[in-house]
Amino acid sequence: MSEPRLEVNDALGRRIVTIEKVPFLIGRRVGSDLHLPSAEVSRDHAEIIGADDAYVLNDRGSRYGAFVNDQEVTKQALAHGDRIRLGRSGGAEIVFLAQGADKPTERAAPPWSRKYVNWRPYSNRCGP
């Protein structure tokens, strides 16, 4: 079985980061296990720790908070596919991938990327 991973999409690009040790530090500090350069991410924002054969996201007293599946948390057990956001608007899109999950999660395309099926060009005619 593979180790748990984080699928990260941020200003540095899309990447998969393996959680090789606990605690796994996440923050703006360059020495963090997961470095996120966003202004809304504290230097020592959060950590992932091991507890009872599970992984837990622990907010380390950050200024703008930690969110799992859009719910603000201080300590939250993680399950496969959980979306993690650090800060109000989030400087990164992070998805937790549990052990044994071989592929990154598939997400639907955002609504602004969908093509309009019944789109008609605007007419320059004025009046009826």
The first five atom37 places (N, CA, C, CB, O) and aatype in JSON, in Angstrom:
{
  "aatype": [12, 15, 6, 14, 1, 10, 6, 19, 2, 3, 0, 10, 7, 1, 1, 9, 19, 16, 9, 6, 11, 19, 14, 13, 10, 9, 7, 1, 1, 19, 7, 15, 3, 10, 8, 10, 14, 15, 0, 6, 19, 15, 1, 3, 8, 0, 6, 9, 9, 7, 0, 3, 3, 0, 18, 19, 10, 2, 3, 1, 7, 15, 1, 18, 7, 0, 13, 19, 2, 3, 5, 6, 19, 16, 11, 5, 0, 10, 0, 8, 7, 3, 1, 9, 1, 10, 7, 1, 15, 7, 7, 0, 6, 9, 19, 13, 10, 0, 5, 7, 0, 3, 11, 14, 16, 6, 1, 0, 0, 14, 14, 17, 15, 1, 11, 18, 19, 2, 17, 1, 14, 18, 15, 2, 1, 4, 7, 14],
  "atom_mask": [
    [1, 1, 1, 1, 1],
    [1, 1, 1, 1, 1],
    [1, 1, 1, 1, 1],
    [1, 1, 1, 1, 1],
    [1, 1, 1, 1, 1],
    [1, 1, 1, 1, 1],
    [1, 1, 1, 1, 1],
    [1, 1, 1, 1, 1],
    [1, 1, 1, 1, 1],
    [1, 1, 1, 1, 1],
    [1, 1, 1, 1, 1],
    [1, 1, 1, 1, 1],
    [1, 1, 1, 0, 1],
    [1, 1, 1, 1, 1],
    [1, 1, 1, 1, 1],
    [1, 1, 1, 1, 1],
    [1, 1, 1, 1, 1],
    [1, 1, 1, 1, 1],
    [1, 1, 1, 1, 1],
    [1, 1, 1, 1, 1],
    [1, 1, 1, 1, 1],
    [1, 1, 1, 1, 1],
    [1, 1, 1, 1, 1],
    [1, 1, 1, 1, 1],
    [1, 1, 1, 1, 1],
    [1, 1, 1, 1, 1],
    [1, 1, 1, 0, 1],
    [1, 1, 1, 1, 1],
    [1, 1, 1, 1, 1],
    [1, 1, 1, 1, 1],
    [1, 1, 1, 0, 1],
    [1, 1, 1, 1, 1],
    [1, 1, 1, 1, 1],
    [1, 1, 1, 1, 1],
    [1, 1, 1, 1, 1],
    [1, 1, 1, 1, 1],
    [1, 1, 1, 1, 1],
    [1, 1, 1, 1, 1],
    [1, 1, 1, 1, 1],
    [1, 1, 1, 1, 1],
    [1, 1, 1, 1, 1],
    [1, 1, 1, 1, 1],
    [1, 1, 1, 1, 1],
    [1, 1, 1, 1, 1],
    [1, 1, 1, 1, 1],
    [1, 1, 1, 1, 1],
    [1, 1, 1, 1, 1],
    [1, 1, 1, 1, 1],
    [1, 1, 1, 1, 1],
    [1, 1, 1, 0, 1],
    [1, 1, 1, 1, 1],
    [1, 1, 1, 1, 1],
    [1, 1, 1, 1, 1],
    [1, 1, 1, 1, 1],
    [1, 1, 1, 1, 1],
    [1, 1, 1, 1, 1],
    [1, 1, 1, 1, 1],
    [1, 1, 1, 1, 1],
    [1, 1, 1, 1, 1],
    [1, 1, 1, 1, 1],
    [1, 1, 1, 0, 1],
    [1, 1, 1, 1, 1],
    [1, 1, 1, 1, 1],
    [1, 1, 1, 1, 1],
    [1, 1, 1, 0, 1],
    [1, 1, 1, 1, 1],
    [1, 1, 1, 1, 1],
    [1, 1, 1, 1, 1],
    [1, 1, 1, 1, 1],
    [1, 1, 1, 1, 1],
    [1, 1, 1, 1, 1],
    [1, 1, 1, 1, 1],
    [1, 1, 1, 1, 1],
    [1, 1, 1, 1, 1],
    [1, 1, 1, 1, 1],
    [1, 1, 1, 1, 1],
    [1, 1, 1, 1, 1],
    [1, 1, 1, 1, 1],
    [1, 1, 1, 1, 1],
    [1, 1, 1, 1, 1],
    [1, 1, 1, 0, 1],
    [1, 1, 1, 1, 1],
    [1, 1, 1, 1, 1],
    [1, 1, 1, 1, 1],
    [1, 1, 1, 1, 1],
    [1, 1, 1, 1, 1],
    [1, 1, 1, 0, 1],
    [1, 1, 1, 1, 1],
    [1, 1, 1, 1, 1],
    [1, 1, 1, 0, 1],
    [1, 1, 1, 0, 1],
    [1, 1, 1, 1, 1],
    [1, 1, 1, 1, 1],
    [1, 1, 1, 1, 1],
    [1, 1, 1, 1, 1],
    [1, 1, 1, 1, 1],
    [1, 1, 1, 1, 1],
    [1, 1, 1, 1, 1],
    [1, 1, 1, 1, 1],
    [1, 1, 1, 0, 1],
    [1, 1, 1, 1, 1],
    [1, 1, 1, 1, 1],
    [1, 1, 1, 1, 1],
    [1, 1, 1, 1, 1],
    [1, 1, 1, 1, 1],
    [1, 1, 1, 1, 1],
    [1, 1, 1, 1, 1],
    [1, 1, 1, 1, 1],
    [1, 1, 1, 1, 1],
    [1, 1, 1, 1, 1],
    [1, 1, 1, 1, 1],
    [1, 1, 1, 1, 1],
    [1, 1, 1, 1, 1],
    [1, 1, 1, 1, 1],
    [1, 1, 1, 1, 1],
    [1, 1, 1, 1, 1],
    [1, 1, 1, 1, 1],
    [1, 1, 1, 1, 1],
    [1, 1, 1, 1, 1],
    [1, 1, 1, 1, 1],
    [1, 1, 1, 1, 1],
    [1, 1, 1, 1, 1],
    [1, 1, 1, 1, 1],
    [1, 1, 1, 1, 1],
    [1, 1, 1, 1, 1],
    [1, 1, 1, 1, 1],
    [1, 1, 1, 0, 1],
    [1, 1, 1, 1, 1]
  ],
  "atom_positions": [
    [[0.82, -1.18, 0.0], [0.0, 0.0, 0.0], [0.87, 1.25, 0.0], [-0.94, -0.01, 1.2], [1.95, 1.28, 0.59]],
    [[0.4, 2.26, -0.66], [1.16, 3.5, -0.71], [0.85, 4.38, 0.5], [0.85, 4.26, -2.01], [-0.15, 4.19, 1.19]],
    [[1.74, 5.33, 0.74], [1.54, 6.26, 1.84], [0.47, 7.28, 1.46], [2.87, 6.97, 2.21], [0.23, 7.51, 0.28]],
    [[-0.16, 7.9, 2.46], [-1.15, 8.94, 2.14], [-0.46, 10.13, 1.48], [-1.91, 9.4, 3.41], [0.73, 10.37, 1.71]],
    [[-1.21, 10.86, 0.67], [-0.66, 11.96, -0.1], [-1.6, 13.14, -0.09], [-0.37, 11.52, -1.54], [-2.77, 13.03, 0.26]],
    [[-1.07, 14.27, -0.49], [-1.85, 15.47, -0.69], [-1.73, 15.88, -2.14], [-1.4, 16.62, 0.26], [-0.62, 16.01, -2.66]],
    [[-2.86, 16.09, -2.79], [-2.87, 16.62, -4.16], [-3.01, 18.13, -4.01], [-4.05, 15.99, -5.04], [-4.03, 18.63, -3.53]],
    [[-1.98, 18.85, -4.42], [-1.91, 20.3, -4.19], [-1.94, 21.03, -5.53], [-0.63, 20.69, -3.39], [-1.23, 20.66, -6.47]],
    [[-2.78, 22.07, -5.6], [-2.84, 22.91, -6.78], [-2.79, 24.35, -6.29], [-4.13, 22.62, -7.65], [-3.76, 24.84, -5.7]],
    [[-1.67, 25.04, -6.53], [-1.5, 26.4, -6.04], [-0.65, 27.22, -7.02], [-0.86, 26.4, -4.64], [-0.47, 26.82, -8.17]],
    [[-0.13, 28.34, -6.56], [0.67, 29.22, -7.4], [1.93, 28.53, -7.92], [1.06, 30.47, -6.63], [2.47, 28.92, -8.96]],
    [[2.4, 27.53, -7.22], [3.6, 26.79, -7.66], [3.27, 25.69, -8.66], [4.31, 26.19, -6.46], [4.18, 25.05, -9.18]],
    [[2.0, 25.46, -8.93], [1.57, 24.43, -9.88], [0.88, 23.27, -9.19], [0.0, 0.0, 0.0], [0.64, 23.29, -7.99]],
    [[0.56, 22.26, -9.98], [-0.1, 21.07, -9.46], [0.95, 20.02, -9.14], [-1.15, 20.51, -10.47], [1.85, 19.76, -9.93]],
    [[0.82, 19.42, -7.95], [1.79, 18.41, -7.53], [1.17, 17.47, -6.51], [3.06, 19.07, -6.96], [0.17, 17.8, -5.87]],
    [[1.79, 16.31, -6.37], [1.38, 15.34, -5.36], [2.51, 15.3, -4.32], [1.12, 13.9, -5.99], [3.67, 15.1, -4.66]],
    [[2.14, 15.49, -3.05], [3.11, 15.5, -1.97], [2.8, 14.32, -1.05], [3.08, 16.86, -1.18], [1.68, 14.19, -0.55]],
    [[3.79, 13.47, -0.82], [3.62, 12.31, 0.04], [3.8, 12.7, 1.5], [4.6, 11.19, -0.34], [4.72, 13.45, 1.84]],
    [[2.93, 12.2, 2.36], [3.06, 12.43, 3.8], [3.97, 11.32, 4.32], [1.64, 12.45, 4.54], [3.51, 10.22, 4.63]],
    [[5.25, 11.62, 4.42], [6.23, 10.61, 4.78], [6.5, 10.54, 6.28], [7.51, 10.88, 4.07], [7.04, 9.54, 6.76]],
    [[6.12, 11.59, 7.02], [6.37, 11.6, 8.45], [5.25, 12.38, 9.14], [7.75, 12.23, 8.76], [4.55, 13.17, 8.52]],
    [[5.1, 12.14, 10.42], [4.17, 12.92, 11.23], [4.93, 13.44, 12.44], [2.93, 12.07, 11.66], [5.74, 12.7, 12.99]],
    [[4.73, 14.65, 12.89], [3.8, 15.61, 12.27], [4.33, 16.11, 10.92], [3.57, 16.78, 13.21], [5.53, 16.25, 10.72]],
    [[3.39, 16.37, 10.02], [3.66, 16.89, 8.68], [3.26, 18.35, 8.7], [2.88, 16.07, 7.56], [2.07, 18.67, 8.75]],
    [[4.25, 19.24, 8.66], [3.99, 20.68, 8.82], [3.61, 21.35, 7.51], [5.22, 21.36, 9.41], [4.21, 21.1, 6.47]],
    [[2.58, 22.2, 7.59], [2.09, 22.94, 6.42], [2.1, 24.42, 6.76], [0.65, 22.46, 6.01], [1.57, 24.83, 7.8]],
    [[2.71, 25.23, 5.88], [2.73, 26.65, 6.14], [3.52, 27.43, 5.12], [0.0, 0.0, 0.0], [4.02, 26.89, 4.14]],
    [[3.63, 28.72, 5.38], [4.37, 29.62, 4.49], [5.87, 29.53, 4.72], [3.89, 31.05, 4.68], [6.64, 29.97, 3.86]],
    [[6.3, 28.99, 5.85], [7.73, 28.85, 6.15], [8.38, 27.94, 5.12], [7.94, 28.3, 7.58], [7.86, 26.87, 4.8]],
    [[9.52, 28.36, 4.6], [10.21, 27.6, 3.55], [10.58, 26.19, 4.03], [11.47, 28.35, 3.1], [10.62, 25.27, 3.22]],
    [[10.85, 26.02, 5.31], [11.24, 24.71, 5.83], [10.08, 23.77, 6.12], [0.0, 0.0, 0.0], [10.3, 22.66, 6.6]],
    [[8.84, 24.19, 5.83], [7.67, 23.34, 6.06], [7.71, 22.13, 5.14], [6.36, 24.13, 5.84], [8.3, 22.17, 4.07]],
    [[7.06, 21.04, 5.57], [6.96, 19.85, 4.72], [6.15, 20.15, 3.47], [6.34, 18.68, 5.5], [6.43, 19.62, 2.39]],
    [[5.13, 21.01, 3.61], [4.38, 21.52, 2.47], [4.42, 23.04, 2.55], [2.89, 20.98, 2.45], [3.77, 23.65, 3.39]],
    [[5.2, 23.64, 1.65], [5.38, 25.09, 1.61], [4.31, 25.7, 0.71], [6.8, 25.47, 1.11], [4.22, 25.35, -0.47]],
    [[3.49, 26.63, 1.28], [2.46, 27.32, 0.52], [2.75, 28.83, 0.61], [1.02, 26.98, 1.06], [2.64, 29.4, 1.69]],
    [[3.11, 29.47, -0.49], [3.55, 30.86, -0.45], [2.44, 31.91, -0.39], [4.39, 31.13, -1.62], [2.73, 33.08, -0.62]],
    [[1.21, 31.54, -0.11], [0.1, 32.49, -0.07], [0.17, 33.4, 1.16], [-1.22, 31.74, -0.09], [0.61, 32.97, 2.22]],
    [[-0.27, 34.65, 1.0], [-0.28, 35.61, 2.11], [-1.28, 35.22, 3.19], [-0.59, 37.0, 1.58], [-1.13, 35.64, 4.33]],
    [[-2.31, 34.44, 2.85], [-3.31, 34.02, 3.83], [-2.89, 32.79, 4.62], [-4.62, 33.75, 3.13], [-3.6, 32.36, 5.53]],
    [[-1.75, 32.23, 4.3], [-1.24, 31.06, 5.01], [-0.2, 31.53, 6.01], [-0.63, 30.01, 4.02], [0.75, 32.23, 5.66]],
    [[-0.38, 31.15, 7.28], [0.57, 31.5, 8.33], [1.88, 30.73, 8.13], [-0.01, 31.21, 9.73], [1.91, 29.73, 7.43]],
    [[2.94, 31.22, 8.76], [4.23, 30.52, 8.64], [4.12, 29.09, 9.13], [5.32, 31.27, 9.42], [4.64, 28.18, 8.5]],
    [[3.46, 28.89, 10.25], [3.2, 27.56, 10.8], [1.69, 27.38, 10.91], [3.91, 27.36, 12.2], [1.14, 27.44, 12.01]],
    [[1.04, 27.18, 9.79], [-0.42, 27.23, 9.72], [-1.09, 25.99, 10.32], [-0.86, 27.39, 8.29], [-1.96, 26.11, 11.18]],
    [[-0.69, 24.82, 9.86], [-1.36, 23.59, 10.29], [-0.38, 22.43, 10.24], [-2.6, 23.29, 9.41], [0.74, 22.57, 9.75]],
    [[-0.82, 21.31, 10.76], [-0.02, 20.09, 10.7], [-0.95, 18.9, 10.55], [0.87, 19.93, 11.96], [-2.11, 18.94, 10.94]],
    [[-0.42, 17.84, 9.97], [-1.14, 16.58, 9.91], [-0.43, 15.64, 10.86], [-1.21, 15.99, 8.44], [0.77, 15.4, 10.75]],
    [[-1.21, 15.11, 11.8], [-0.65, 14.2, 12.81], [-1.34, 12.85, 12.7], [-0.82, 14.79, 14.23], [-2.42, 12.74, 12.12]],
    [[-0.72, 11.84, 13.27], [-1.31, 10.51, 13.31], [-2.02, 10.29, 14.64], [0.0, 0.0, 0.0], [-1.47, 10.62, 15.69]],
    [[-3.22, 9.74, 14.59], [-3.97, 9.47, 15.82], [-4.89, 8.28, 15.58], [-4.79, 10.71, 16.27], [-5.74, 8.32, 14.69]],
    [[-4.72, 7.2, 16.39], [-5.59, 6.02, 16.3], [-5.73, 5.49, 14.88], [-6.97, 6.35, 16.85], [-6.85, 5.33, 14.39]],
    [[-4.62, 5.21, 14.21], [-4.61, 4.68, 12.85], [-5.32, 5.58, 11.84], [-5.26, 3.32, 12.83], [-5.83, 5.09, 10.84]],
    [[-5.34, 6.88, 12.1], [-5.94, 7.84, 11.19], [-5.03, 9.06, 11.11], [-7.38, 8.24, 11.65], [-4.09, 9.2, 11.89]],
    [[-5.33, 9.92, 10.18], [-4.6, 11.18, 10.05], [-5.54, 12.31, 10.41], [-4.02, 11.36, 8.61], [-6.71, 12.31, 10.04]],
    [[-5.0, 13.29, 11.14], [-5.79, 14.4, 11.66], [-5.14, 15.71, 11.25], [-5.94, 14.31, 13.21], [-3.93, 15.88, 11.39]],
    [[-5.96, 16.65, 10.73], [-5.48, 18.0, 10.43], [-5.66, 18.83, 11.7], [-6.26, 18.64, 9.21], [-6.74, 18.87, 12.27]],
    [[-4.58, 19.48, 12.13], [-4.58, 20.26, 13.36], [-4.17, 21.69, 13.01], [-3.62, 19.64, 14.43], [-3.05, 21.93, 12.54]],
    [[-5.07, 22.66, 13.24], [-4.75, 24.07, 13.03], [-3.82, 24.5, 14.16], [-6.06, 24.97, 12.99], [-4.11, 24.24, 15.33]],
    [[-2.72, 25.15, 13.83], [-1.73, 25.54, 14.84], [-1.9, 27.0, 15.27], [-0.31, 25.33, 14.29], [-0.92, 27.72, 15.45]],
    [[-3.15, 27.44, 15.42], [-3.42, 28.8, 15.85], [-3.24, 29.81, 14.75], [0.0, 0.0, 0.0], [-2.8, 30.93, 15.0]],
    [[-3.58, 29.44, 13.54], [-3.4, 30.33, 12.4], [-4.34, 31.53, 12.47], [-3.62, 29.57, 11.1], [-5.36, 31.49, 13.15]],
    [[-3.98, 32.57, 11.76], [-4.77, 33.8, 11.78], [-6.08, 33.67, 11.01], [-3.97, 34.94, 11.2], [-7.11, 34.17, 11.45]],
    [[-6.05, 32.99, 9.86], [-7.24, 32.93, 8.99], [-7.93, 31.58, 9.0], [-6.85, 33.26, 7.59], [-8.9, 31.4, 8.26]],
    [[-7.5, 30.63, 9.8], [-8.21, 29.38, 9.98], [-7.89, 28.29, 8.98], [0.0, 0.0, 0.0], [-7.24, 28.5, 7.96]],
    [[-8.37, 27.09, 9.33], [-8.24, 25.91, 8.48], [-9.64, 25.35, 8.25], [-7.29, 24.83, 9.14], [-10.48, 25.36, 9.15]],
    [[-9.87, 24.86, 7.03], [-11.19, 24.37, 6.65], [-11.05, 22.99, 6.01], [-11.89, 25.36, 5.68], [-10.14, 22.75, 5.22]],
    [[-11.95, 22.09, 6.37], [-12.04, 20.78, 5.72], [-13.44, 20.68, 5.15], [-11.73, 19.6, 6.74], [-14.43, 20.78, 5.88]],
    [[-13.53, 20.48, 3.85], [-14.81, 20.43, 3.14], [-15.66, 21.67, 3.48], [-15.59, 19.14, 3.51], [-16.86, 21.56, 3.74]],
    [[-15.02, 22.83, 3.46], [-15.64, 24.14, 3.68], [-16.19, 24.35, 5.09], [-16.74, 24.32, 2.71], [-16.97, 25.28, 5.3]],
    [[-15.81, 23.53, 6.05], [-16.18, 23.71, 7.46], [-14.93, 24.09, 8.24], [-16.84, 22.42, 8.05], [-13.91, 23.4, 8.17]],
    [[-15.0, 25.21, 8.99], [-13.83, 25.63, 9.77], [-13.58, 24.63, 10.89], [-14.02, 27.06, 10.34], [-14.51, 24.21, 11.58]],
    [[-12.31, 24.24, 11.06], [-11.95, 23.23, 12.06], [-10.71, 23.68, 12.82], [-11.72, 21.85, 11.39], [-9.91, 24.48, 12.33]],
    [[-10.57, 23.14, 14.03], [-9.31, 23.29, 14.75], [-8.58, 21.95, 14.76], [-9.56, 23.79, 16.19], [-7.35, 21.9, 14.77]],
    [[-9.36, 20.87, 14.76], [-8.8, 19.51, 14.7], [-9.83, 18.63, 14.01], [-8.43, 18.96, 16.14], [-10.98, 18.58, 14.44]],
    [[-9.41, 17.94, 12.94], [-10.37, 17.16, 12.15], [-9.7, 15.93, 11.56], [-10.98, 18.03, 11.03], [-8.65, 16.03, 10.92]],
    [[-10.31, 14.74, 11.79], [-9.83, 13.52, 11.16], [-10.06, 13.63, 9.65], [-10.56, 12.26, 11.74], [-11.08, 14.15, 9.2]],
    [[-9.1, 13.13, 8.88], [-9.17, 13.23, 7.43], [-9.57, 11.9, 6.81], [-7.83, 13.69, 6.86], [-9.13, 10.84, 7.25]],
    [[-10.42, 11.97, 5.8], [-10.83, 10.81, 5.03], [-10.43, 11.04, 3.57], [-12.37, 10.55, 5.15], [-10.21, 12.18, 3.16]],
    [[-10.34, 9.96, 2.81], [-9.97, 10.05, 1.4], [-10.9, 11.03, 0.67], [-10.01, 8.65, 0.74], [-12.12, 10.93, 0.76]],
    [[-10.3, 11.97, -0.05], [-11.07, 12.91, -0.84], [-11.43, 14.2, -0.13], [0.0, 0.0, 0.0], [-12.02, 15.1, -0.74]],
    [[-11.1, 14.33, 1.16], [-11.39, 15.56, 1.88], [-10.64, 16.73, 1.25], [-11.02, 15.42, 3.36], [-9.47, 16.61, 0.9]],
    [[-11.34, 17.87, 1.12], [-10.75, 19.09, 0.57], [-10.31, 19.98, 1.72], [-11.75, 19.84, -0.35], [-11.09, 20.3, 2.61]],
    [[-9.05, 20.38, 1.69], [-8.47, 21.22, 2.75], [-8.22, 22.61, 2.17], [-7.14, 20.59, 3.31], [-7.68, 22.75, 1.07]],
    [[-8.64, 23.62, 2.93], [-8.38, 25.01, 2.55], [-7.78, 25.71, 3.75], [-9.69, 25.73, 2.06], [-8.29, 25.6, 4.86]],
    [[-6.71, 26.43, 3.53], [-6.06, 27.18, 4.59], [-6.23, 28.66, 4.29], [-4.55, 26.81, 4.71], [-5.82, 29.13, 3.23]],
    [[-6.84, 29.4, 5.21], [-7.11, 30.81, 5.0], [-8.51, 31.04, 4.47], [0.0, 0.0, 0.0], [-9.22, 30.09, 4.13]],
    [[-8.91, 32.32, 4.39], [-10.27, 32.67, 3.97], [-10.57, 32.22, 2.55], [-10.48, 34.16, 4.08], [-11.55, 31.51, 2.32]],
    [[-9.76, 32.63, 1.61], [-10.02, 32.25, 0.22], [-9.15, 31.08, -0.21], [-9.79, 33.43, -0.71], [-9.36, 30.51, -1.28]],
    [[-8.2, 30.73, 0.6], [-7.35, 29.57, 0.29], [-6.3, 29.9, -0.74], [0.0, 0.0, 0.0], [-6.63, 30.29, -1.86]],
    [[-5.07, 29.74, -0.38], [-3.99, 29.98, -1.32], [-3.68, 28.73, -2.13], [0.0, 0.0, 0.0], [-2.86, 28.76, -3.05]],
    [[-4.36, 27.64, -1.79], [-4.11, 26.39, -2.49], [-5.34, 25.5, -2.41], [-2.88, 25.66, -1.9], [-6.12, 25.59, -1.47]],
    [[-5.49, 24.67, -3.4], [-6.52, 23.63, -3.38], [-5.8, 22.34, -3.0], [-7.27, 23.5, -4.79], [-4.91, 21.88, -3.72]],
    [[-6.19, 21.76, -1.87], [-5.52, 20.57, -1.36], [-6.55, 19.46, -1.17], [-4.77, 20.87, -0.01], [-7.61, 19.69, -0.59]],
    [[-6.24, 18.27, -1.66], [-7.12, 17.11, -1.48], [-6.31, 16.02, -0.8], [-7.7, 16.62, -2.85], [-5.21, 15.69, -1.23]],
    [[-6.87, 15.46, 0.28], [-6.21, 14.38, 1.01], [-6.51, 13.06, 0.31], [-6.67, 14.34, 2.5], [-7.67, 12.73, 0.06]],
    [[-5.47, 12.31, 0.0], [-5.61, 11.0, -0.65], [-5.12, 9.94, 0.33], [-4.81, 10.92, -2.0], [-3.94, 9.91, 0.68]],
    [[-6.04, 9.08, 0.78], [-5.72, 8.07, 1.78], [-4.87, 6.95, 1.2], [-7.0, 7.5, 2.38], [-4.68, 6.86, -0.02]],
    [[-4.37, 6.09, 2.08], [-3.56, 4.96, 1.66], [-4.36, 4.07, 0.72], [-3.07, 4.14, 2.87], [-5.56, 3.88, 0.89]],
    [[-3.68, 3.54, -0.28], [-4.31, 2.62, -1.21], [-5.05, 3.3, -2.34], [0.0, 0.0, 0.0], [-5.48, 2.63, -3.27]],
    [[-5.21, 4.59, -2.29], [-5.86, 5.32, -3.36], [-4.81, 5.62, -4.42], [-6.55, 6.63, -2.84], [-3.92, 6.44, -4.2]],
    [[-4.9, 4.95, -5.55], [-3.83, 5.04, -6.54], [-3.92, 6.25, -7.46], [-3.84, 3.81, -7.37], [-2.9, 6.71, -7.98]],
    [[-5.13, 6.78, -7.67], [-5.27, 7.89, -8.62], [-5.7, 9.16, -7.91], [-6.27, 7.54, -9.73], [-6.41, 9.09, -6.9]],
    [[-5.28, 10.32, -8.42], [-5.8, 11.58, -7.88], [-7.3, 11.64, -8.08], [-5.11, 12.78, -8.56], [-7.86, 10.97, -8.95]],
    [[-7.96, 12.44, -7.26], [-9.41, 12.53, -7.34], [-9.83, 13.2, -8.63], [-9.96, 13.3, -6.15], [-9.14, 14.08, -9.15]],
    [[-10.96, 12.78, -9.15], [-11.54, 13.39, -10.34], [-12.61, 14.36, -9.88], [-12.13, 12.32, -11.31], [-13.5, 13.99, -9.12]],
    [[-12.52, 15.59, -10.33], [-13.51, 16.59, -9.96], [-14.19, 17.1, -11.22], [-12.86, 17.76, -9.17], [-13.59, 17.14, -12.3]],
    [[-15.44, 17.49, -11.06], [-16.17, 18.06, -12.18], [-15.55, 19.39, -12.58], [-17.67, 18.24, -11.84], [-14.97, 20.09, -11.75]],
    [[-15.68, 19.72, -13.83], [-15.16, 21.01, -14.32], [-15.93, 22.14, -13.65], [-15.26, 21.11, -15.87], [-17.13, 22.0, -13.41]],
    [[-15.27, 23.24, -13.35], [-15.97, 24.37, -12.75], [-17.04, 24.91, -13.68], [-14.99, 25.48, -12.38], [-16.9, 24.79, -14.9]],
    [[-18.11, 25.51, -13.14], [-19.22, 25.95, -13.99], [-18.81, 26.95, -15.05], [-20.29, 26.54, -13.15], [-19.4, 26.97, -16.13]],
    [[-17.81, 27.81, -14.76], [-17.41, 28.8, -15.75], [-16.63, 28.2, -16.91], [-16.58, 29.88, -15.1], [-16.34, 28.9, -17.88]],
    [[-16.29, 26.91, -16.85], [-15.54, 26.3, -17.95], [-16.45, 25.51, -18.89], [-14.45, 25.4, -17.4], [-16.01, 25.05, -19.94]],
    [[-17.71, 25.36, -18.51], [-18.63, 24.59, -19.35], [-19.06, 25.41, -20.57], [-19.86, 24.15, -18.54], [-19.21, 26.62, -20.49]],
    [[-19.24, 24.72, -21.67], [-19.69, 25.39, -22.89], [-21.21, 25.52, -22.85], [-19.23, 24.61, -24.16], [-21.91, 24.65, -22.34]],
    [[-21.69, 26.61, -23.39], [-23.13, 26.83, -23.45], [-23.69, 26.08, -24.66], [-23.47, 28.35, -23.54], [-23.22, 26.26, -25.79]],
    [[-24.67, 25.24, -24.42], [-25.22, 24.42, -25.48], [-26.14, 25.22, -26.38], [-25.97, 23.23, -24.89], [-26.07, 25.1, -27.6]],
    [[-27.01, 26.05, -25.81], [-27.99, 26.8, -26.6], [-27.58, 28.26, -26.77], [-29.36, 26.72, -25.94], [-28.43, 29.14, -26.77]],
    [[-26.33, 28.51, -26.92], [-25.84, 29.87, -27.06], [-26.13, 30.4, -28.44], [-24.35, 29.93, -26.77], [-25.91, 29.72, -29.44]],
    [[-26.64, 31.64, -28.5], [-26.88, 32.31, -29.78], [-26.14, 33.63, -29.77], [-28.41, 32.51, -30.05], [-26.11, 34.3, -28.74]],
    [[-25.56, 34.03, -30.88], [-24.86, 35.32, -30.91], [-25.84, 36.48, -30.71], [-24.11, 35.48, -32.23], [-27.01, 36.41, -31.08]],
    [[-25.33, 37.53, -30.13], [-26.13, 38.73, -29.87], [-26.46, 39.4, -31.2], [-25.38, 39.72, -28.92], [-25.62, 39.51, -32.09]],
    [[-27.69, 39.83, -31.31], [-28.12, 40.49, -32.52], [-27.89, 42.0, -32.41], [-29.62, 40.19, -32.81], [-28.09, 42.58, -31.34]],
    [[-27.46, 42.62, -33.48], [-27.24, 44.07, -33.5], [-28.51, 44.84, -33.8], [-26.17, 44.44, -34.51], [-28.51, 46.07, -33.79]],
    [[-29.6, 44.13, -34.08], [-30.86, 44.8, -34.44], [-31.47, 45.46, -33.21], [-31.86, 43.79, -35.05], [-31.42, 44.9, -32.11]],
    [[-32.03, 46.62, -33.4], [-32.73, 47.31, -32.33], [-34.21, 47.28, -32.64], [-32.21, 48.77, -32.17], [-34.62, 47.39, -33.8]],
    [[-35.01, 47.13, -31.61], [-36.46, 47.14, -31.8], [-37.0, 45.78, -32.15], [0.0, 0.0, 0.0], [-36.25, 44.8, -32.22]],
    [[-38.34, 45.7, -32.39], [-39.0, 44.39, -32.66], [-38.69, 43.78, -33.97], [-40.44, 44.54, -32.57], [-39.19, 42.7, -34.28]]
  ]
}
